[in-house]
């Protein structure tokens, strides 16, 4: 009998007994043990950027043991961890501050989301001096001198401007060496986040330029309309790298435009904080979550990820990026049919029943092994 056969036999026993006590440590155990992800911070300052957007300056919370903030690369994000109405949840936010000035704190910038659980609490309830729990910086969005060209085109919509501010500061402070042109689409002038900082870069930097287009008003000093081929043409070189961050509608439109410039898809990189999936019909299933010393039977809906279902049930499931990239939530499905949307899962792992609960939707009753 092969090792895989042994593993499947053991998993069947787990499903039958709903007990994970006899299972040896697996992949996620090692990740959690070796990855010191928690930082404790306090709100040092709150800045109102627009009518629905605020920046939060985070400093170390010495009283809780965080003496200094972990360094980060321009383009990375941190994951905010909160306990709201009896449920654990996380949200990823790009760092918009200068990587070289970490002594001044992290800056995250949050735009209100209609019915957004975390964004509304952050904008309406959080105040200076409040404490937060965050992860260390994560993610690979940004400039890679081995992979990328010297001419970098940034495409941003709404709060998608945040990682490009960190990139602009990295170029200005000579941490990175490339030319950055950012096309930034907003509805009106009042919706421009970091307006004064953008004006400063456009006035003083030779390597950084922001091109702002307003989609719902015409005003001197700005382009008008959605980003199009004609706007971009003067800035496209023979070799380009494209970095994109914004709403999903922007991605589809821009991919068509980039195709007209014959920019290879391998030269286009995205920062995704959303999932694009809707089930054909909404159903409710049973989710059995087997932990090391316990198990819990909860409900899960076909239009919610397994991670969201666990969080709503008060299970402190590991998560960071929430879009299947970081691998921190990686778990084992023991039984059931699922739909996994996108993400970054190696073939060998998926063949051995590993999944990312943050991008996994149920299509039947599910039994999940969660290593906590």
C-alpha positions as CSV (number, residue, x, y, z in Angstrom):
1,X,0.0,0.0,0.0
2,X,1.4,3.4,-0.9
3,X,1.8,6.4,1.4
4,X,-1.1,8.1,-0.4
5,X,-3.3,5.1,0.2
6,X,-2.3,5.2,3.9
7,X,-3.2,8.9,4.0
8,X,-6.6,8.4,2.5
9,X,-7.4,5.6,4.9
10,X,-6.4,7.8,7.8
11,X,-8.5,10.6,6.5
12,X,-11.6,8.4,6.1
13,X,-11.1,7.4,9.8
14,X,-11.1,11.1,10.7
15,X,-14.2,11.8,8.7
16,X,-16.0,8.9,10.5
17,X,-15.0,10.0,14.0
18,X,-14.8,13.8,13.6
19,X,-11.6,13.7,15.6
20,X,-8.3,15.2,14.6
21,X,-6.4,14.3,17.8
22,X,-4.5,11.4,16.2
23,X,-3.3,13.3,13.1
24,X,0.3,14.3,12.8
25,X,1.4,17.8,12.1
26,X,0.9,18.8,8.5
27,X,2.0,21.6,6.2
28,X,0.1,24.4,7.8
29,X,1.4,23.5,11.3
30,X,4.9,24.2,10.2
31,X,3.9,27.4,8.5
32,X,2.1,28.7,11.6
33,X,5.0,27.8,13.9
34,X,7.7,29.4,11.7
35,X,5.8,32.5,10.6
36,X,5.7,35.1,13.3
37,X,2.9,37.1,11.7
38,X,1.5,39.2,14.6
39,X,2.4,42.8,15.2
40,X,0.7,45.0,17.8
41,X,0.2,48.6,16.9
42,X,-1.6,51.8,18.0
43,X,-3.3,54.5,15.9
44,X,-0.9,57.4,15.9
45,X,-2.8,59.7,13.6
46,X,-5.9,59.6,11.4
47,X,-5.9,61.7,8.2
48,X,-9.1,62.4,6.2
49,X,-8.1,62.0,2.6
50,X,-11.5,62.4,0.9
51,X,-15.1,62.3,2.1
52,X,-15.1,58.5,2.2
53,X,-11.4,57.7,2.7
54,X,-9.0,58.0,5.6
55,X,-5.4,57.2,6.2
56,X,-4.3,55.6,9.5
57,X,-0.7,56.0,10.7
58,X,0.3,53.0,12.8
59,X,3.1,52.9,15.4
60,X,4.4,50.0,17.5
61,X,2.5,49.2,20.7
62,X,5.3,48.9,23.2
63,X,3.0,47.8,26.0
64,X,2.1,44.7,24.0
65,X,5.6,43.8,23.1
66,X,6.1,45.2,19.6
67,X,9.2,47.4,19.8
68,X,9.6,48.2,16.2
69,X,7.7,47.7,12.9
70,X,8.9,45.1,10.4
71,X,10.4,46.5,7.3
72,X,8.6,46.2,4.0
73,X,9.0,46.5,0.2
74,X,7.0,49.0,-1.8
75,X,3.8,47.3,-3.0
76,X,3.4,45.0,0.0
77,X,0.3,44.8,2.3
78,X,-0.5,44.1,5.9
79,X,-3.5,42.1,7.1
80,X,-5.7,43.7,9.8
81,X,-7.1,41.2,12.3
82,X,-10.4,42.0,14.1
83,X,-13.0,40.4,16.3
84,X,-16.4,41.8,15.4
85,X,-19.8,40.7,16.8
86,X,-18.4,37.3,17.9
87,X,-16.6,36.6,14.6
88,X,-12.9,36.8,13.7
89,X,-12.1,38.4,10.4
90,X,-9.1,39.8,8.5
91,X,-8.7,42.4,5.8
92,X,-5.6,43.2,3.6
93,X,-4.6,46.8,3.1
94,X,-1.6,48.0,1.0
95,X,1.0,50.0,2.7
96,X,1.0,53.5,1.2
97,X,3.9,55.0,3.2
98,X,7.6,55.3,2.3
99,X,9.5,52.1,3.0
100,X,12.6,54.1,3.9
101,X,10.8,56.1,6.6
102,X,9.4,53.2,8.7
103,X,10.4,55.1,11.9
104,X,7.4,57.3,11.1
105,X,5.1,54.3,11.1
106,X,3.0,52.4,8.6
107,X,0.3,54.1,6.6
108,X,-2.7,52.3,5.5
109,X,-5.5,54.0,3.5
110,X,-9.1,52.7,3.7
111,X,-12.0,53.7,1.5
112,X,-15.5,53.1,2.6
113,X,-17.2,50.0,1.1
114,X,-21.0,50.0,1.0
115,X,-22.0,47.5,3.8
116,X,-18.3,46.9,4.4
117,X,-17.9,45.3,7.8
118,X,-14.3,46.4,8.5
119,X,-14.1,49.6,6.5
120,X,-17.1,51.1,8.2
121,X,-15.8,50.3,11.6
122,X,-12.4,51.7,10.8
123,X,-13.8,54.9,9.4
124,X,-16.6,55.5,12.0
125,X,-15.3,54.0,15.2
126,X,-11.6,53.7,15.4
127,X,-9.8,56.7,17.0
128,X,-6.3,57.8,17.8
129,X,-4.7,55.7,20.5
130,X,-6.7,52.6,19.8
131,X,-4.8,49.3,19.4
132,X,-4.9,47.0,16.5
133,X,-3.4,43.6,15.6
134,X,-1.8,43.3,12.2
135,X,0.3,40.8,10.3
136,X,3.8,41.5,9.1
137,X,4.1,42.8,5.5
138,X,3.2,40.3,2.8
139,X,2.8,40.1,-0.9
140,X,4.9,40.2,-4.2
141,X,3.1,43.1,-5.9
142,X,5.7,45.8,-6.8
143,X,8.9,46.2,-8.8
144,X,11.2,43.2,-9.3
145,X,14.5,44.3,-10.9
146,X,15.1,40.7,-12.3
147,X,11.7,40.3,-13.7
148,X,10.6,43.8,-14.7
149,X,11.5,46.4,-17.3
150,X,12.8,49.9,-16.5
151,X,9.7,51.5,-17.8
152,X,6.8,50.7,-15.4
153,X,3.2,51.7,-16.1
154,X,1.0,51.8,-13.1
155,X,-2.8,51.6,-13.5
156,X,-4.9,52.5,-10.5
157,X,-8.6,53.1,-9.8
158,X,-10.0,54.5,-6.6
159,X,-8.1,53.3,-3.5
160,X,-6.0,51.2,-5.8
161,X,-3.6,54.1,-5.8
162,X,-2.2,53.0,-2.4
163,X,0.6,50.7,-3.4
164,X,1.8,53.1,-6.0
165,X,2.4,55.8,-3.4
166,X,4.9,53.5,-1.7
167,X,6.5,52.7,-5.1
168,X,6.8,56.4,-5.8
169,X,8.5,57.0,-2.5
170,X,10.8,54.0,-3.1
171,X,11.9,55.6,-6.4
172,X,12.3,59.0,-4.9
173,X,14.4,57.7,-2.0
174,X,16.5,55.6,-4.4
175,X,15.5,52.3,-3.0
176,X,14.3,51.3,-6.5
177,X,15.6,52.4,-9.9
178,X,13.0,52.6,-12.6
179,X,10.7,55.1,-14.3
180,X,7.2,55.1,-13.0
181,X,4.1,56.5,-14.8
182,X,0.8,56.0,-12.9
183,X,-2.5,56.4,-14.6
184,X,-5.0,57.1,-11.9
185,X,-8.8,57.1,-12.6
186,X,-11.3,58.7,-10.2
187,X,-14.8,60.1,-10.6
188,X,-14.1,63.7,-9.6
189,X,-11.3,65.9,-8.3
190,X,-12.7,65.5,-4.8
191,X,-12.1,61.8,-5.0
192,X,-8.4,62.1,-5.6
193,X,-6.6,60.4,-2.7
194,X,-3.1,61.8,-1.8
195,X,-3.7,64.9,-4.0
196,X,-1.0,67.1,-2.5
197,X,1.6,64.3,-2.5
198,X,0.8,63.5,-6.2
199,X,1.2,67.2,-7.1
200,X,4.6,67.2,-5.3
201,X,5.8,64.2,-7.3
202,X,4.6,65.7,-10.6
203,X,6.4,69.0,-9.8
204,X,9.7,67.7,-8.4
205,X,10.4,64.1,-9.6
206,X,12.1,63.3,-12.9
207,X,11.3,59.5,-12.6
208,X,7.8,59.5,-11.2
209,X,4.7,60.9,-13.0
210,X,1.0,60.6,-12.1
211,X,-1.6,61.1,-14.9
212,X,-5.0,61.7,-13.4
213,X,-8.2,61.3,-15.4
214,X,-11.7,62.2,-14.1
215,X,-14.6,60.1,-15.3
216,X,-17.5,62.3,-14.2
217,X,-16.4,65.9,-14.6
218,X,-14.2,68.0,-16.8
219,X,-11.6,70.2,-15.1
220,X,-8.4,72.0,-16.1
221,X,-5.2,70.1,-15.3
222,X,-6.8,66.6,-15.6
223,X,-7.7,64.3,-18.4
224,X,-11.4,63.4,-18.9
225,X,-13.0,60.0,-19.3
226,X,-11.9,56.4,-18.5
227,X,-8.3,55.4,-19.2
228,X,-7.9,54.7,-22.9
229,X,-5.3,53.9,-25.5
230,X,-4.8,57.5,-26.6
231,X,-4.0,58.6,-23.0
232,X,-1.4,55.9,-22.6
233,X,0.2,55.9,-26.0
234,X,2.8,58.7,-25.3
235,X,4.1,56.8,-22.3
236,X,4.4,53.3,-23.7
237,X,8.0,52.3,-24.6
238,X,9.4,49.4,-26.6
239,X,9.6,47.3,-23.4
240,X,7.2,47.8,-20.5
241,X,6.0,46.3,-17.2
242,X,2.5,47.0,-16.1
243,X,1.3,47.0,-12.5
244,X,-2.5,47.2,-11.9
245,X,-4.5,47.8,-8.8
246,X,-8.2,48.7,-8.6
247,X,-11.8,47.5,-9.0
248,X,-12.3,44.3,-11.2
249,X,-14.1,46.3,-13.9
250,X,-10.9,48.2,-14.5
251,X,-8.9,45.0,-15.1
252,X,-11.1,43.7,-17.8
253,X,-11.1,47.0,-19.7
254,X,-7.3,47.6,-19.3
255,X,-6.4,44.0,-20.5
256,X,-8.2,44.8,-23.8
257,X,-6.2,48.1,-24.1
258,X,-2.9,46.5,-23.2
259,X,-3.6,43.8,-25.9
260,X,-3.7,46.6,-28.5
261,X,-0.2,47.6,-27.4
262,X,0.9,44.0,-27.8
263,X,2.2,44.0,-24.2
264,X,2.7,40.3,-23.2
265,X,0.5,39.0,-20.3
266,X,3.7,37.9,-18.5
267,X,4.6,41.6,-18.2
268,X,1.3,42.5,-16.5
269,X,0.9,42.1,-12.8
270,X,-2.1,42.5,-10.6
271,X,-2.9,43.2,-7.0
272,X,-6.2,41.5,-6.3
273,X,-8.2,42.0,-3.1
274,X,-11.5,40.5,-4.4
275,X,-13.0,37.3,-5.7
276,X,-15.0,37.2,-8.9
277,X,-17.5,34.4,-8.5
278,X,-21.3,33.9,-8.2
279,X,-22.8,30.4,-7.9
280,X,-25.6,29.4,-10.2
281,X,-27.9,29.0,-7.2
282,X,-27.7,29.7,-3.5
283,X,-27.7,26.7,-1.2
284,X,-26.8,26.0,2.4
285,X,-24.7,23.0,3.3
286,X,-23.1,21.5,6.5
287,X,-19.5,22.2,7.2
288,X,-17.7,19.9,9.7
289,X,-14.4,21.6,10.8
290,X,-12.0,19.2,12.5
291,X,-9.3,20.9,14.6
292,X,-6.5,19.4,16.6
293,X,-8.4,18.9,19.8
294,X,-12.0,19.6,18.8
295,X,-14.5,19.7,16.0
296,X,-17.4,22.0,15.1
297,X,-20.4,21.6,12.8
298,X,-21.6,24.8,11.2
299,X,-23.5,26.0,8.2
300,X,-21.9,27.2,5.0
301,X,-23.5,28.9,2.0
302,X,-22.7,28.3,-1.6
303,X,-22.1,32.1,-2.1
304,X,-19.7,32.4,0.8
305,X,-16.2,31.0,1.1
306,X,-15.4,28.4,3.7
307,X,-13.2,31.0,5.4
308,X,-16.1,33.4,5.8
309,X,-18.4,30.7,7.1
310,X,-15.8,29.7,9.7
311,X,-15.3,33.3,10.7
312,X,-19.0,33.9,11.2
313,X,-19.1,30.8,13.4
314,X,-16.4,32.3,15.6
315,X,-13.6,29.9,14.4
316,X,-10.3,31.7,14.4
317,X,-9.2,30.3,11.0
318,X,-5.8,31.4,9.8
319,X,-5.9,34.0,7.0
320,X,-4.0,36.9,5.5
321,X,-4.5,37.8,1.9
322,X,-8.0,36.3,1.5
323,X,-7.4,35.8,-2.3
324,X,-5.5,32.5,-2.3
325,X,-2.1,33.8,-2.9
326,X,-0.2,33.8,0.4
327,X,-1.0,30.2,1.3
328,X,-1.3,30.9,5.0
329,X,-4.8,29.4,5.3
330,X,-3.9,26.2,3.4
331,X,-5.9,23.3,4.8
332,X,-7.0,19.8,3.9
333,X,-10.4,18.9,2.6
334,X,-11.4,15.4,3.8
335,X,-14.8,15.1,2.1
336,X,-17.1,17.0,-0.2
337,X,-17.3,18.9,-3.5
338,X,-15.9,22.4,-3.8
339,X,-15.3,25.2,-6.2
340,X,-11.9,26.9,-5.8
341,X,-11.7,30.3,-7.6
342,X,-8.3,31.4,-8.8
343,X,-5.5,31.5,-6.3
344,X,-2.0,30.0,-6.3
345,X,-2.1,26.2,-5.6
346,X,0.7,23.9,-6.6
347,X,-0.5,20.8,-8.5
348,X,1.1,18.4,-6.0
349,X,-0.7,20.1,-3.1
350,X,-4.1,20.1,-4.8
351,X,-3.8,16.5,-5.8
352,X,-3.3,15.7,-2.1
353,X,-6.5,17.5,-1.1
354,X,-5.0,20.8,0.1
355,X,-7.2,23.8,-0.5
356,X,-7.3,27.6,0.3
357,X,-10.5,28.1,2.3
358,X,-10.4,31.8,1.5
359,X,-11.2,31.1,-2.2
360,X,-13.1,27.9,-1.8
361,X,-16.9,27.7,-2.1
362,X,-18.9,24.6,-1.1
363,X,-21.0,22.6,-3.6
364,X,-22.0,19.9,-1.1
365,X,-21.6,19.1,2.6
366,X,-17.9,19.5,3.5
367,X,-15.5,18.0,6.0
368,X,-12.4,20.2,6.5
369,X,-9.2,19.6,8.5
370,X,-8.1,22.9,10.1
371,X,-4.7,22.8,11.9
372,X,-5.4,25.0,14.8
